[in-house]
Structure formats: C-alpha cells, structure tokens
C-alpha cells in the first residue's frame, strides 16, 4: 500500500484507465496517507469480478484527502465497493472535494464519493450532475453505506443527481447515503435531480435506513421514487432513538406503502424517532400509510412529531394524513395547509390516531387549513381516533369541502376538532385553545413558533379570506366576483395551468365561468394548492 504523503500542487492528471484488479485507482490501496491538491479527469474503467474501485483510490485506511477535483469520469464494476473518489474509506476523512459530471455503474455499495465508509468524515463536499446506475442495495449520491462506527457528513451538497436503481426488491437507495449507521448529517443538501428506485424498498432523499443517526439543518428537492418505505428525507429507522430537526423536503415523493415527506417507518416498536421543526412542500403520493411529514408514528411518547408544517398535496388510499398517516405517537404544534386525498382513514392532521398500550400519546394543538377529501372515516382534523387521543385541534371550515372535524362521528367535537371561520382563525382568534407554541401575526394563520420565519411556514400561513357567507366551494357565479388572496411576505398566487375559471385583475382573482379551479400560493420552492368551485352564473 501507499503510506506516504502526496501533494499534487494543483496538477491535472487525465485520460488514464483503471486496471481490472482489486483495489484499482490512481493510488490503489492507501494506508495512513495524505493526498491533496490534485485534479483528475476523463478517467475510465470497466472492472469485472473484482472489488474496491475509485478514480483516486480503491481503498483508504487512516488517510486524509483534501482539495481533490474529479470531472468527466466513467467507471463501472460488477462487484461491490465502487465510488467516484474512493471505493472503500475506513477511519478516513475527505474535505474540499469537488466532483462534476461523473458516471458510475455498479451493483451494491455504490456512492458518488465513496462506495462504503467506516468511521468516515466528509466535509465541504460538492457533487454535481452525477449519474449512478446500480442493480444492488446500498446506493447513494455520496456514500453507498456506512458501517457500525461513527461517521459524519457536514456541508455536503449534491446537485442534479440522477440515480437509477434497477434492482427488484433491493434496498437502501438515497440521495446522500443509502444506509447509515451511527452517522450524523448536518447542513447536507440534495438539490434537484431524480432518485428512481421504483421497484426498491427503503428509499430516501437523504438516507434510506438509519441506525443511531441524527439529522439536522438539511434539505432535499430531488424527486424520490420507490416502492415501500419511501421518504423525501429519511425512510427507515431501526435502532436507537434518533432526532430529525430543522429538515425540509420540497421534492415530490412516490411509492406504495409507508410514504412521507420527512420520515416513513420505525423498524422496532421499542424505539422511537422524534421529528421536530420540519417542513414538507413536496407532493406525496402512495397507497397505505401516507403522510405529509410522517407515514407512521409509533411508540409511547408525546414528542413524536411536533412543530412541523406541510404544504404539499398528500394522496393515498388508507391512513392518509396531512401531518401523519397513522399515529400511535404524539403530534402537536403542527400546521397542515396541503390538500389531503384518500379513501379510508383520511385526516387533515392524522389519518388514524390510536392509543399505544400504556401510553398517554395524543394529537394536540394542531391546525389544518388544507382541504380533505375521502370516502370513509374522513375528517378535517382526524379520520379516526380513540378516546382522549385528540385535543384542542382546529380547521378552517370555509376552505373545507365538508364540516367534519372527526371522520369517526362525521362532525365537529368541541375541545377535540372544531371548524372555525377564516377571519376568526387569523391573528389570535383561536390562541386560547391552540396555545403558546404558535406565532400569531396579523392577517396570517398561526404557524409553529420554532420555524415561524421559514418560507414553508409563511406560505402555509398565507390565507385567502372570503366573506362569511361564502366558502371555497360556493364562490358566487356572478361575473367578476372577486377572490382576494393575501400577498404578504412576497407570496405569489397563480391559477394552475389548464384552469380558467378565474381571471386576474389586481389585487384579485375574479370569477368568469362555472367550475373548479385551483390557485397556487408559492415562494421559491415552497407551494400550496387550494381548490375553488365557481357556481353557475344567475346572469
């Protein structure tokens, strides 16, 4: 192995070919080394029946890598441990790494930076326009998987990633790390692109399976496509009691069962994950157990999901919620402004709220201003619940297609789920019941205090105020009837493409023909949709 220090002094090496041997790379195997200040480009290699391959090195142990640029390389292997920088990193660190327009084709443990890491430290890393195709499990835009010892990802950005997972039933595909154990993620960003793993399970915008991880101040805007246990951020937790905090998803997410914007599935009933201060604005589409923030909440804690906001459309079949699809944990201080559509057990906050044995968990002090549609057990707050598991929750009755706070009974229940007129919700109208966890601003819906300045929360809180005699589903058909949305805080409103029932005449949308139309409020990557129905004109 190479055991020395190498300073490239900014030199550029290009057009070399990796050999079809174990530990292929410019340096092959590096132990207790130091490599820095080097540019590599146009490297190729097609390895068969051998492992540990990377443009810089196949395997590094106890090594520091700094200031490396790799561009326009294309390498492949039919065995595991394939990475653009290094195939396998153990007890090693890499910083100031820039990777541009590289292509990997592999099986398992394939990563845009490292195929596999054990005590891996990555900081100040940027991966742009990478293309990864893999037939196996543990595939990531940065790292395929990390092992059982502490790894760290900090200030890591992936732009316009294209991951194509071609396996059927394979697992752990993600924008940053496919499978992560004892890892910490902070200030990591997946910005655009597609993670396409439609026949795979445990698929995430940031990570697939996580064991004893913590994830904060991070975001995803890539489209995420998987089969079961699919999430815009974190797909499945297995052990320990991790925390997701200040994370944001604006990418659309598609799957079958256990599909969410932020977190999807707890693998052990004896463990729980706390999801807090999070925002989802991606559209979430699945079948059963589908949530804007969380697909399923489990375990005996009131702190399961709190201070979160959803503005994305959430669509499924059963157990569909604007915040949580199915919940045996707590949820509080949450705001849903997205449309929620399903068949059975559908709620603006929670699709179904159950009481975990021996617990006091409940959904408490939440607000839904989104529209909820379904067939059976459909409520603007909760589709179905057990006694004493829902308290002090509200919804905007003028935005609702029905006046059902609780789907179980098909009605509002005082102190549990109540419909309130828009003007009465704005400012401090429901403050006494909703509590001190929200910020109350003039002309806006209440929003969670801990994330009150986030763009997602501001978009969610921006209302359309109608006359008290009008709802979103009874817009008068009189020509020119005005619907005036709030444009506070630079929120922009548009009529969805293909809808022409309104026309814009500043500062209002005005009715011009009967039928349904959709208005979209947006700022940056954050958006919400509101349905309106214009009646038949009497003129």
Secondary structure as UniProt FT lines:
FT   STRAND          5..14
FT   STRAND          29..31
FT   STRAND          34..41
FT   STRAND          44..47
FT   STRAND          53..54
FT   STRAND          57..61
FT   STRAND          64..71
FT   STRAND          74..77
FT   STRAND          82..83
FT   STRAND          86..100
FT   STRAND          103..106
FT   STRAND          110..111
FT   STRAND          114..128
FT   STRAND          131..134
FT   STRAND          139..140
FT   STRAND          143..146
FT   STRAND          151..165
FT   STRAND          171..174
FT   STRAND          177..181
FT   STRAND          183..196
FT   TURN            198..199
FT   STRAND          201..204
FT   STRAND          207..211
FT   STRAND          214..220
FT   STRAND          223..225
FT   STRAND          230..231
FT   STRAND          234..237
FT   STRAND          243..249
FT   STRAND          253..254
FT   STRAND          259..260
FT   STRAND          263..266
FT   TURN            269..270
FT   STRAND          274..276
FT   STRAND          279..280
FT   STRAND          284..285
FT   STRAND          288..291
FT   STRAND          294..297
FT   TURN            302..303
FT   STRAND          305..306
FT   STRAND          309..310
FT   STRAND          314..315
FT   STRAND          318..321
FT   STRAND          324..327
FT   STRAND          331..332
FT   STRAND          335..336
FT   STRAND          340..341
FT   STRAND          344..347
FT   STRAND          350..353
FT   TURN            357..358
FT   STRAND          363..364
FT   STRAND          367..368
FT   STRAND          372..373
FT   STRAND          376..379
FT   STRAND          382..385
FT   TURN            387..388
FT   STRAND          390..391
FT   STRAND          393..396
FT   TURN            397..399
FT   TURN            407..410
FT   TURN            414..416
FT   STRAND          417..420
FT   HELIX           422..425
FT   TURN            426..430
FT   HELIX           431..434
FT   TURN            436..437
FT   STRAND          438..439
FT   TURN            442..443
FT   STRAND          447..448
FT   HELIX           449..451
FT   TURN            452..453
FT   HELIX           455..461
FT   TURN            468..469
FT   TURN            472..473
FT   TURN            479..480
FT   STRAND          482..483
FT   HELIX           488..490
FT   STRAND          492..495
FT   TURN            497..498
FT   STRAND          502..505
FT   TURN            506..507
FT   STRAND          508..511
FT   STRAND          515..523
FT   TURN            524..525
FT   STRAND          526..534
//
